[in-house]
Amino acid sequence: MTIKNLIALLAMATLAGLQGSIFFYGQSDKSNSALEAVTPGFWKLFDHKAPLTKVASGFGFTEGPVWDPAGYLWVSDETLNKIFKVDTSTGQKREVISLGDPDGNTYDKQHRLLDCASVLRAIIRLSPDGAQYETVVDRYQGKRLNSPNDVVLGPDGAIYFTDPTSDLPKDQKQEIPFKGVYRIGSHNQVELLTKDLDEPNGLAFSPQGTKFYVDDSKQRNIRVYDFRGGKLSNGRIFA
C-alpha cells in the first residue's frame, strides 16, 4: 500500500464513520464534493480536480472498508452489528453476516476476510461466502483479549492487530492489564509487540515493509517503529 492510498483509505474510513456513508476518492463523473486541504502538502499527494464520490449510504457507523478486485467493498457497521458487501458501481449493499460490533478488516494470505470482532473479543476469519466464521485468536497467555480494533497483513505474511479497550463490553472484565499491539505467527501463536500506546487503533506498514505505523487515539498521534523480522524497535512520534 502506498502512502497516498493509505491516506485515502484513512480519509474514507473517517468520513464513512461520521456520515453513515462510504466515499470514494478518484476520477468520477458523480462528484459529490470537492476535496479541501488543511495543509498545502496535501496537494502533493492528491489532484486538485479529484472528486469525492458517495458510493453508498444508510449505514450506522462504518469501519474497516476492504476493497475486493471483483468490484465490491467489505464494510463493517458497528451500529447495525453487521458486515456488508457493497457494490462500488451501483451502491447496492448486501448483508453478509450479523456480528456484534465488527470493526477493522483485512485479508489473510489466502484472500479470506479477517475481522476484529469486538464483542467476541477475537480475531475471526469468515468463510468465502461470509455466512460463517471461525476464531483465529481470542486470548494472549490464557487471558481474553480486550476488544481487537484493527488488523493488517504484514510483509512477512503474519497477521498484526491492535487491542485497545474502546469497545470492551461494559458488562465484561478486562483480563489483560494493558492495551497491546500483537503479531499472529504460525500455528496462530500470539506475540506481544508493544504495550506502550494508551489506546492503539489503526495500523499500517510502509510500502517497503520496513516501517510500522500505529495510531494512538488517546494521545492523538501516530507512532512509527522500525520493523524487521517480525519485531518492532525505535518507537517514536511520526505525526
VEXLOLO-626297 format. One record per residue (C-alpha): residue in one letter; x, y, z; residue number from 1. Coordinates in nm, 2 decimals, decimal comma. Example, Ala and Ser with C-alpha at 12.3 -4.5 7.8 and 13.67 -1.06 7.14 Angstrom:
BEGIN
ATOM/aa/east/north/up/i
ATOM/a/1,23/-0,45/0,78/1 .
ATOM/s/1,37/-0,11/0,71/2 .
END
This chain:
BEGIN
ATOM/aa/east/north/up/i
ATOM/m/0,00/0,00/0,00/1 .
ATOM/t/0,13/0,34/-0,09/2 .
ATOM/i/0,12/0,64/0,15/3 .
ATOM/k/-0,12/0,80/-0,09/4 .
ATOM/n/-0,36/0,50/-0,08/5 .
ATOM/l/-0,32/0,48/0,30/6 .
ATOM/i/-0,42/0,84/0,34/7 .
ATOM/a/-0,72/0,79/0,10/8 .
ATOM/l/-0,83/0,49/0,30/9 .
ATOM/l/-0,80/0,67/0,63/10 .
ATOM/a/-1,00/0,96/0,49/11 .
ATOM/m/-1,26/0,72/0,36/12 .
ATOM/a/-1,29/0,54/0,69/13 .
ATOM/t/-1,32/0,87/0,88/14 .
ATOM/l/-1,58/1,02/0,65/15 .
ATOM/a/-1,78/0,70/0,65/16 .
ATOM/g/-1,79/0,68/1,02/17 .
ATOM/l/-1,90/1,04/1,06/18 .
ATOM/q/-2,16/1,05/0,78/19 .
ATOM/g/-2,30/0,69/0,78/20 .
ATOM/s/-2,19/0,68/0,42/21 .
ATOM/i/-1,89/0,55/0,22/22 .
ATOM/f/-1,69/0,78/0,00/23 .
ATOM/f/-1,45/0,71/-0,28/24 .
ATOM/y/-1,16/0,92/-0,39/25 .
ATOM/g/-1,08/0,92/-0,76/26 .
ATOM/q/-1,17/1,03/-1,10/27 .
ATOM/s/-1,55/1,01/-1,15/28 .
ATOM/d/-1,84/1,19/-1,31/29 .
ATOM/k/-2,05/1,16/-1,00/30 .
ATOM/s/-1,87/1,42/-0,78/31 .
ATOM/n/-2,04/1,50/-0,45/32 .
ATOM/s/-1,79/1,74/-0,31/33 .
ATOM/a/-1,45/1,89/-0,36/34 .
ATOM/l/-1,15/1,80/-0,15/35 .
ATOM/e/-1,03/2,06/0,09/36 .
ATOM/a/-0,67/2,07/0,22/37 .
ATOM/v/-0,59/2,15/0,58/38 .
ATOM/t/-0,22/2,20/0,48/39 .
ATOM/p/-0,06/2,27/0,14/40 .
ATOM/g/0,13/1,94/0,14/41 .
ATOM/f/-0,20/1,76/0,08/42 .
ATOM/w/-0,18/1,86/-0,28/43 .
ATOM/k/0,15/1,69/-0,33/44 .
ATOM/l/-0,05/1,36/-0,29/45 .
ATOM/f/-0,39/1,44/-0,45/46 .
ATOM/d/-0,51/1,60/-0,77/47 .
ATOM/h/-0,69/1,94/-0,72/48 .
ATOM/k/-0,96/1,83/-0,95/49 .
ATOM/a/-1,02/1,49/-0,80/50 .
ATOM/p/-1,38/1,45/-0,68/51 .
ATOM/l/-1,51/1,28/-0,36/52 .
ATOM/t/-1,79/1,05/-0,46/53 .
ATOM/k/-2,05/0,89/-0,24/54 .
ATOM/v/-2,07/0,51/-0,30/55 .
ATOM/a/-2,34/0,41/-0,06/56 .
ATOM/s/-2,53/0,54/0,24/57 .
ATOM/g/-2,78/0,43/0,50/58 .
ATOM/f/-2,53/0,29/0,75/59 .
ATOM/g/-2,50/0,34/1,12/60 .
ATOM/f/-2,12/0,37/1,20/61 .
ATOM/t/-1,90/0,22/0,93/62 .
ATOM/e/-1,55/0,07/0,98/63 .
ATOM/g/-1,29/-0,14/0,81/64 .
ATOM/p/-1,36/-0,09/0,44/65 .
ATOM/v/-1,17/-0,35/0,24/66 .
ATOM/w/-1,16/-0,35/-0,14/67 .
ATOM/d/-1,20/-0,66/-0,35/68 .
ATOM/p/-1,09/-0,68/-0,72/69 .
ATOM/a/-1,44/-0,82/-0,80/70 .
ATOM/g/-1,57/-0,47/-0,76/71 .
ATOM/y/-1,71/-0,45/-0,41/72 .
ATOM/l/-1,62/-0,35/-0,06/73 .
ATOM/w/-1,65/-0,54/0,27/74 .
ATOM/v/-1,78/-0,29/0,52/75 .
ATOM/s/-1,83/-0,33/0,90/76 .
ATOM/d/-2,12/-0,14/1,06/77 .
ATOM/e/-2,07/-0,11/1,44/78 .
ATOM/t/-2,42/0,03/1,50/79 .
ATOM/l/-2,62/-0,23/1,30/80 .
ATOM/n/-2,38/-0,50/1,41/81 .
ATOM/k/-2,34/-0,64/1,05/82 .
ATOM/i/-2,08/-0,68/0,78/83 .
ATOM/f/-2,19/-0,58/0,43/84 .
ATOM/k/-2,07/-0,63/0,08/85 .
ATOM/v/-2,11/-0,30/-0,11/86 .
ATOM/d/-2,11/-0,29/-0,49/87 .
ATOM/t/-1,90/0,02/-0,58/88 .
ATOM/s/-2,06/0,07/-0,92/89 .
ATOM/t/-2,43/0,06/-0,80/90 .
ATOM/g/-2,41/0,14/-0,43/91 .
ATOM/q/-2,61/-0,17/-0,36/92 .
ATOM/k/-2,53/-0,32/-0,02/93 .
ATOM/r/-2,59/-0,68/0,09/94 .
ATOM/e/-2,58/-0,80/0,44/95 .
ATOM/v/-2,33/-1,08/0,48/96 .
ATOM/i/-2,34/-1,17/0,85/97 .
ATOM/s/-2,48/-1,04/1,17/98 .
ATOM/l/-2,19/-1,00/1,42/99 .
ATOM/g/-2,17/-0,80/1,75/100 .
ATOM/d/-1,97/-0,48/1,68/101 .
ATOM/p/-1,75/-0,58/1,39/102 .
ATOM/d/-1,45/-0,35/1,34/103 .
ATOM/g/-1,14/-0,35/1,12/104 .
ATOM/n/-1,09/-0,60/0,84/105 .
ATOM/t/-0,82/-0,73/0,61/106 .
ATOM/y/-0,74/-1,04/0,40/107 .
ATOM/d/-0,52/-1,32/0,50/108 .
ATOM/k/-0,27/-1,48/0,26/109 .
ATOM/q/-0,55/-1,70/0,11/110 .
ATOM/h/-0,77/-1,39/0,05/111 .
ATOM/r/-1,01/-1,48/0,33/112 .
ATOM/l/-1,15/-1,19/0,52/113 .
ATOM/l/-1,03/-1,14/0,88/114 .
ATOM/d/-1,24/-0,92/1,11/115 .
ATOM/c/-1,18/-0,77/1,45/116 .
ATOM/a/-1,49/-0,89/1,64/117 .
ATOM/s/-1,50/-0,66/1,94/118 .
ATOM/v/-1,79/-0,82/2,13/119 .
ATOM/l/-1,64/-1,17/2,07/120 .
ATOM/r/-1,30/-1,02/2,18/121 .
ATOM/a/-1,14/-1,21/1,90/122 .
ATOM/i/-0,99/-1,20/1,55/123 .
ATOM/i/-1,21/-1,41/1,33/124 .
ATOM/r/-1,19/-1,55/0,98/125 .
ATOM/l/-1,50/-1,55/0,75/126 .
ATOM/s/-1,59/-1,83/0,52/127 .
ATOM/p/-1,58/-1,75/0,14/128 .
ATOM/d/-1,95/-1,66/0,14/129 .
ATOM/g/-1,92/-1,47/0,46/130 .
ATOM/a/-2,21/-1,66/0,63/131 .
ATOM/q/-1,99/-1,83/0,89/132 .
ATOM/y/-1,67/-1,76/1,08/133 .
ATOM/e/-1,40/-1,93/1,28/134 .
ATOM/t/-1,20/-1,79/1,57/135 .
ATOM/v/-0,83/-1,73/1,48/136 .
ATOM/v/-0,73/-1,60/1,83/137 .
ATOM/d/-0,91/-1,47/2,13/138 .
ATOM/r/-0,65/-1,50/2,41/139 .
ATOM/y/-0,30/-1,40/2,50/140 .
ATOM/q/-0,12/-1,61/2,76/141 .
ATOM/g/-0,46/-1,76/2,86/142 .
ATOM/k/-0,63/-1,43/2,92/143 .
ATOM/r/-0,91/-1,29/2,70/144 .
ATOM/l/-0,82/-1,01/2,46/145 .
ATOM/n/-0,97/-0,67/2,53/146 .
ATOM/s/-1,15/-0,56/2,21/147 .
ATOM/p/-0,95/-0,60/1,89/148 .
ATOM/n/-0,98/-0,29/1,68/149 .
ATOM/d/-0,78/-0,31/1,36/150 .
ATOM/v/-0,59/-0,57/1,17/151 .
ATOM/v/-0,34/-0,58/0,88/152 .
ATOM/l/-0,14/-0,85/0,70/153 .
ATOM/g/0,23/-0,79/0,74/154 .
ATOM/p/0,50/-0,82/0,47/155 .
ATOM/d/0,61/-1,14/0,63/156 .
ATOM/g/0,27/-1,30/0,59/157 .
ATOM/a/0,19/-1,27/0,96/158 .
ATOM/i/-0,12/-1,10/1,10/159 .
ATOM/y/-0,08/-0,78/1,31/160 .
ATOM/f/-0,36/-0,63/1,52/161 .
ATOM/t/-0,43/-0,37/1,79/162 .
ATOM/d/-0,62/-0,45/2,11/163 .
ATOM/p/-0,74/-0,14/2,29/164 .
ATOM/t/-1,03/-0,13/2,54/165 .
ATOM/s/-1,25/0,12/2,35/166 .
ATOM/d/-1,51/-0,15/2,26/167 .
ATOM/l/-1,48/-0,38/2,56/168 .
ATOM/p/-1,83/-0,48/2,65/169 .
ATOM/k/-1,94/-0,29/2,96/170 .
ATOM/d/-2,05/-0,60/3,14/171 .
ATOM/q/-1,72/-0,78/3,09/172 .
ATOM/k/-1,39/-0,76/3,28/173 .
ATOM/q/-1,06/-0,65/3,13/174 .
ATOM/e/-0,83/-0,95/3,18/175 .
ATOM/i/-0,51/-0,82/3,02/176 .
ATOM/p/-0,38/-0,52/3,22/177 .
ATOM/f/-0,26/-0,32/2,92/178 .
ATOM/k/-0,35/-0,24/2,56/179 .
ATOM/g/-0,12/-0,41/2,32/180 .
ATOM/v/-0,02/-0,45/1,96/181 .
ATOM/y/0,02/-0,81/1,86/182 .
ATOM/r/0,15/-1,04/1,59/183 .
ATOM/i/-0,01/-1,37/1,50/184 .
ATOM/g/0,25/-1,61/1,36/185 .
ATOM/s/0,25/-1,97/1,25/186 .
ATOM/h/0,00/-2,20/1,43/187 .
ATOM/n/-0,19/-1,89/1,55/188 .
ATOM/q/0,07/-1,81/1,81/189 .
ATOM/v/0,01/-1,47/1,96/190 .
ATOM/e/0,31/-1,25/2,03/191 .
ATOM/l/0,30/-0,91/2,21/192 .
ATOM/l/0,50/-0,65/2,01/193 .
ATOM/t/0,44/-0,34/2,23/194 .
ATOM/k/0,22/-0,21/2,51/195 .
ATOM/d/0,35/0,15/2,51/196 .
ATOM/l/0,04/0,30/2,35/197 .
ATOM/d/-0,25/0,43/2,55/198 .
ATOM/e/-0,52/0,34/2,30/199 .
ATOM/p/-0,38/0,16/1,99/200 .
ATOM/n/-0,60/0,19/1,69/201 .
ATOM/g/-0,53/0,19/1,31/202 .
ATOM/l/-0,21/0,03/1,19/203 .
ATOM/a/-0,02/0,00/0,86/204 .
ATOM/f/0,31/-0,09/0,71/205 .
ATOM/s/0,52/0,13/0,48/206 .
ATOM/p/0,54/0,03/0,11/207 .
ATOM/q/0,88/-0,12/0,16/208 .
ATOM/g/0,77/-0,31/0,47/209 .
ATOM/t/1,04/-0,16/0,69/210 .
ATOM/k/0,83/0,08/0,89/211 .
ATOM/f/0,52/0,01/1,11/212 .
ATOM/y/0,27/0,28/1,19/213 .
ATOM/v/0,01/0,27/1,47/214 .
ATOM/d/-0,24/0,53/1,57/215 .
ATOM/d/-0,28/0,62/1,94/216 .
ATOM/s/-0,63/0,75/1,97/217 .
ATOM/k/-0,59/0,87/2,33/218 .
ATOM/q/-0,27/1,06/2,27/219 .
ATOM/r/-0,40/1,18/1,93/220 .
ATOM/n/-0,08/1,09/1,75/221 .
ATOM/i/0,07/0,83/1,51/222 .
ATOM/r/0,38/0,64/1,62/223 .
ATOM/v/0,62/0,47/1,39/224 .
ATOM/y/0,86/0,18/1,46/225 .
ATOM/d/1,14/0,02/1,26/226 .
ATOM/f/1,02/-0,33/1,15/227 .
ATOM/r/1,25/-0,62/1,09/228 .
ATOM/g/1,20/-1,00/1,13/229 .
ATOM/g/0,85/-0,96/1,29/230 .
ATOM/k/0,99/-0,73/1,56/231 .
ATOM/l/0,94/-0,36/1,64/232 .
ATOM/s/1,22/-0,12/1,75/233 .
ATOM/n/1,29/0,25/1,79/234 .
ATOM/g/0,94/0,37/1,85/235 .
ATOM/r/0,88/0,74/1,81/236 .
ATOM/i/0,62/1,00/1,72/237 .
ATOM/f/0,56/1,02/1,35/238 .
ATOM/a/0,28/1,28/1,35/239 .
END
